[in-house]
Amino acid sequence: MELFDVYPLYNITPASARGVIIKDESGQEYLDLYGGHAVISIGHGHPHYIKRIKNQIDKIGFYSNAVHNPLQHELTEKLGRISGCDDYHLFLCNSGAEANENALKLASFHTGKSRVIAFKNSFHGRTSAAVASTDNPAINAPINRQQQVTFLTFEDIDALRKEVAKGDVCAVILETIQGVGGLDEPSSSFCAEIAELCKKHQVVLIADEVQSGFGRSGKFFAFQHHNITPDIISIAKGMGNGFPVGGILIHPKIEAKYGLLGTTFGGNHLACAATLAVLEVLEEENLMANATEIGAYFKECAKQVPQVKRIKGKGLMLGLEFGFEVADLRKNLILNQHIFTGSAKDKKVLRVLPALNIEKVHIDTFFTSLKQELE
Ligand SMILES: Cc1ncc(COP(=O)(O)O)c(C=O)c1O
């Protein structure tokens, strides 16, 4: 058998990793400023993370959601406290797409409606309603196009008003910092307008925090930079620092009912142990403050690079916009400078999404290398 060939690969084979450094088979080191699509939040191979998962698998790694799992309660309590969303309820699943799928499904159950409002350049995953709410026709199969989704532009309040007033919208799904799209952000006033219109028309407001959550923006959730209260918050990526885990936080106004949502693997013992370890390290090492501090330092350094047209993002969810497409620059950073960065749908944006415990010295290394490649 061969692998189904859907990924264009760089010719690199990571063999081990610690913190923000990845080593390949030949011992060559790479500086990881991308975390495998914003997944590595507390650094590769964090000792506390390794210990927590090892200890857990020695006891029990998995059982289904038909029996008690005290780790889920420990996680719910800790996540509620650290995120400031203590009054929400938690449903655990396995990935970002699955989180959004459950969020959209719940919104539809709750409102009895089915049309979704999403935004231009959004990315919410590759399955069913999540991919239909993603602004990329190339990854929407005919079966997905049956979902009713309307894409609006950030700041177009008139269009938003007009669409929600039609009465058939179940959810507005929003990244307050767009990830894959290229780090665009709605204004606080537009966010407030969305929240108010959702409330007025009984529409569920979903904050997609799959990429921006778990401290990446310097606050636990990126929507917390704006004064809004989403009805559902979807999470994944940095939540497990590489362990596949996702979830949704659900406002208490949405009632649970047996059988409404469900999953075989979601909330298993190992996933809980991984997420608990991430939360413990985030708190213990004050990583949200570090994300803010290092993010600000990164922006200062970026200002010294004349080819950078715009610096985008918050905390350690960052993008550098150039006047040219960055595919070659990204490739040269990897192959010549041994630094991983990311691309975006906006081809002129280079994305930087390092672990939240990255240090200034790594940012210095990046800018020295970037300048060399831009010479
Ligand atoms: C904002 C956002 N939502 C959802 C997803 C989908 O997550 P996953 O790849 O875990 O399904 C992504 C992945 O990049 C994302 O950035």
The ligand as a Tripos MOL2 file, in Angstrom:
@<TRIPOS>MOLECULE
LIG
   16    16     1     0     0
SMALL
NO_CHARGES

@<TRIPOS>ATOM
      1 C1         -9.3340   28.6450   12.9790 C.3       1 LIG1
      2 C2         -9.3230   27.1840   12.6370 C.ar      1 LIG1
      3 N1        -10.4310   26.4590   12.8160 N.ar      1 LIG1
      4 C3        -10.4720   25.1430   12.5570 C.ar      1 LIG1
      5 C4         -9.3610   24.4820   12.0610 C.ar      1 LIG1
      6 C5         -9.4300   23.0030   11.7640 C.3       1 LIG1
      7 O1         -8.6970   22.3030   12.7080 O.3       1 LIG1
      8 P1         -8.2500   20.7860   12.4430 P.3       1 LIG1
      9 O2         -7.2000   20.8220   11.3770 O.co2     1 LIG1
     10 O3         -7.7510   20.3060   13.7860 O.co2     1 LIG1
     11 O4         -9.4620   20.0430   12.0040 O.co2     1 LIG1
     12 C6         -8.1770   25.1990   11.8470 C.ar      1 LIG1
     13 C7         -6.9760   24.5280   11.3010 C.2       1 LIG1
     14 O5         -6.0760   25.1410   10.7910 O.2       1 LIG1
     15 C8         -8.1560   26.5840   12.1420 C.ar      1 LIG1
     16 O6         -7.0520   27.3180   11.9510 O.3       1 LIG1
@<TRIPOS>BOND
     1     1     2 1
     2     2     3 ar
     3     2    15 ar
     4     3     4 ar
     5     4     5 ar
     6     5     6 1
     7     5    12 ar
     8     6     7 1
     9     7     8 1
    10     8     9 2
    11     8    10 1
    12     8    11 1
    13    12    13 1
    14    12    15 ar
    15    13    14 2
    16    15    16 1
@<TRIPOS>SUBSTRUCTURE
     1 LIG1         1 GROUP 0 **** ****
